[in-house]
Amino acid sequence: MDAKHQWVSLGKISREWGLRGQVKCLCFNEASDLFSQVPHLYLRLQKDYQVRKLLSAKEHGKYWLLHFEGIHSPEEAKAYRGVLLALPREELPPLKQGEFYLVDLEGFEVLSPAGKSLGQVQGFQQVGESEVMQVGKNWQESVGVPYEKDFIASTRHPEKQICLTDLAMELFELS
């Protein structure tokens, strides 16, 4: 796979697990069961992505236990500590009517309640139980806004716009 793909980071390998080469993985979306739905994942090794078939995926508390083809021992699995797990956007499972992936909102224009542009969605990060949208001209100068109903007035997909509430505007005043 080359750079033309939009990669979606799904989780990170934290450590080896068990005697058969399984790894313990933190899923970036705790509510997701995506690991149990896909036949393979891409491991980000330095600058390249390497596809690995998933032999098993089992939820284990807030982590997932994954077993990849070609990793047979704890010693082999240890070499993958800290590796990011991803899929190209086009390989994510299809969604039901009205659903969307947060990655699809990247680049949307973010508007104040008065309609003033505040920048664009630079990306998302999970903070505790909340998905926090980074809004600004770039990631380094962005403001974090929880993507929750108290902060988001509306998401307009055809117009590629997200309108914030008055409460969300207080976050911009603090920064």
JODAGI-V375784 format. One record per residue. N is the residue number from 1. RES is the residue in one small letter. PHI is phi in degrees with one decimal (NA if undefined). Layout:
# JODAGI-V375784
<<N/RES/PHI> <N/RES/PHI>>
This chain:
# JODAGI-V375784
<<1/m/NA> <2/d/-112.2> <3/a/-67.3> <4/k/-72.4> <5/h/-81.8> <6/q/-91.0> <7/w/-84.0> <8/v/-116.5> <9/s/-74.7> <10/l/-108.2> <11/g/-177.4> <12/k/-143.2> <13/i/-74.1> <14/s/-94.3> <15/r/-169.8> <16/e/-76.1> <17/w/-148.4> <18/g/76.5> <19/l/-103.1> <20/r/-107.1> <21/g/93.1> <22/q/-72.3> <23/v/-126.0> <24/k/-96.3> <25/c/-126.3> <26/l/-92.7> <27/c/-85.7> <28/f/-67.8> <29/n/-117.6> <30/e/-60.4> <31/a/-84.4> <32/s/-86.8> <33/d/-115.5> <34/l/-55.5> <35/f/-59.2> <36/s/-83.4> <37/q/-104.2> <38/v/-107.7> <39/p/-81.6> <40/h/-154.6> <41/l/-135.6> <42/y/-106.3> <43/l/-99.2> <44/r/-86.8> <45/l/-110.3> <46/q/53.0> <47/k/-103.0> <48/d/-108.4> <49/y/-109.6> <50/q/-117.2> <51/v/-78.8> <52/r/-135.0> <53/k/-68.1> <54/l/-89.6> <55/l/-84.0> <56/s/-157.5> <57/a/-145.3> <58/k/-135.2> <59/e/-68.1> <60/h/-142.7> <61/g/66.5> <62/k/-89.1> <63/y/-112.8> <64/w/-123.9> <65/l/-100.9> <66/l/-115.8> <67/h/-124.8> <68/f/-100.8> <69/e/-59.6> <70/g/90.6> <71/i/-115.7> <72/h/-114.2> <73/s/-143.2> <74/p/-60.9> <75/e/-64.8> <76/e/-66.3> <77/a/-65.5> <78/k/-58.3> <79/a/-65.8> <80/y/-101.3> <81/r/-56.2> <82/g/82.3> <83/v/-75.6> <84/l/-78.9> <85/l/-110.2> <86/a/-147.0> <87/l/-139.3> <88/p/-66.3> <89/r/-51.3> <90/e/-70.1> <91/e/-96.1> <92/l/-66.9> <93/p/-58.6> <94/p/-63.9> <95/l/-106.0> <96/k/-79.6> <97/q/-53.1> <98/g/88.2> <99/e/-90.3> <100/f/-156.6> <101/y/-91.2> <102/l/-57.1> <103/v/-59.3> <104/d/-70.3> <105/l/-88.4> <106/e/-60.9> <107/g/94.3> <108/f/-63.1> <109/e/-77.8> <110/v/-108.4> <111/l/-117.0> <112/s/-72.7> <113/p/-58.0> <114/a/-85.4> <115/g/92.6> <116/k/-79.5> <117/s/-72.5> <118/l/-106.8> <119/g/127.1> <120/q/-121.1> <121/v/-70.9> <122/q/-89.0> <123/g/161.0> <124/f/-133.9> <125/q/-143.4> <126/q/-88.2> <127/v/-124.7> <128/g/61.7> <129/e/-89.3> <130/s/-104.5> <131/e/-90.0> <132/v/-106.2> <133/m/-88.0> <134/q/-92.0> <135/v/-116.9> <136/g/165.1> <137/k/-81.4> <138/n/-154.7> <139/w/-63.7> <140/q/-65.8> <141/e/-110.4> <142/s/-99.3> <143/v/-114.4> <144/g/-83.8> <145/v/-128.0> <146/p/-58.0> <147/y/-86.6> <148/e/-139.0> <149/k/-59.6> <150/d/-69.7> <151/f/-111.6> <152/i/-111.2> <153/a/-76.8> <154/s/-162.3> <155/t/-121.0> <156/r/-106.6> <157/h/-64.5> <158/p/-60.2> <159/e/-86.5> <160/k/56.4> <161/q/-134.8> <162/i/-125.4> <163/c/-103.0> <164/l/-93.9> <165/t/-92.4> <166/d/-61.6> <167/l/-59.8> <168/a/-62.4> <169/m/-64.0> <170/e/-63.0> <171/l/-66.2> <172/f/-71.9> <173/e/-69.6> <174/l/-76.3> <175/s/-85.9>>
